[in-house]
């Protein structure tokens, strides 16, 4: 078994994304992104502004008890809401949220609305189980 998986450690292939995927990427210039990241609090504050917060944070980074850092203290956010629910009443509702392409090239697309329905089914099933 070890011998079988060891070959995976020697992988040299590079899988380049398609041009149209690169054009839609959130990060277009990695060097610029790395430079911005040198000011951690400013960088992550700007990233966090892209989400809808139920209560905005008081402090981006609390490093008073190193190495036990706290991020966005005082803030309240629901990431499931931000990932799925917030798009249901917008034009994104019918856009692809998940695109899966397997090794045979077969693809499956799930829209934000379809994902919303599935997430809510799962949430209700878990609730009915007492979770």
URRA-V779182 format. One record per residue. RES is the residue in three letters. SS is DSSP state (H for helix, E for strand, C for the rest). Layout:
res | ss
RES | SS
RES | SS
This chain:
res | ss
UNK | C
UNK | H
UNK | H
UNK | H
UNK | H
UNK | H
UNK | H
UNK | H
UNK | H
UNK | H
UNK | C
UNK | C
UNK | C
UNK | C
UNK | C
UNK | C
UNK | C
UNK | C
UNK | H
UNK | H
UNK | H
UNK | H
UNK | H
UNK | C
UNK | C
UNK | C
UNK | C
UNK | C
UNK | C
UNK | H
UNK | H
UNK | H
UNK | H
UNK | H
UNK | H
UNK | H
UNK | C
UNK | C
UNK | C
UNK | H
UNK | H
UNK | H
UNK | H
UNK | H
UNK | H
UNK | H
UNK | H
UNK | H
UNK | C
UNK | C
UNK | C
UNK | C
UNK | C
UNK | C
UNK | E
UNK | C
UNK | C
UNK | C
UNK | E
UNK | E
UNK | E
UNK | E
UNK | C
UNK | C
UNK | C
UNK | C
UNK | C
UNK | C
UNK | C
UNK | E
UNK | E
UNK | E
UNK | E
UNK | C
UNK | C
UNK | E
UNK | C
UNK | C
UNK | H
UNK | H
UNK | H
UNK | H
UNK | H
UNK | C
UNK | H
UNK | H
UNK | H
UNK | C
UNK | C
UNK | C
UNK | H
UNK | H
UNK | H
UNK | H
UNK | C
UNK | E
UNK | E
UNK | E
UNK | E
UNK | E
UNK | E
UNK | C
UNK | C
UNK | C
UNK | C
UNK | C
UNK | E
UNK | E
UNK | E
UNK | E
UNK | E
UNK | H
UNK | H
UNK | H
UNK | H
UNK | H
UNK | H
UNK | H
UNK | H
UNK | H
UNK | H
UNK | H
UNK | H
UNK | H
UNK | H
UNK | H
UNK | H
UNK | H
UNK | C
UNK | C
UNK | C
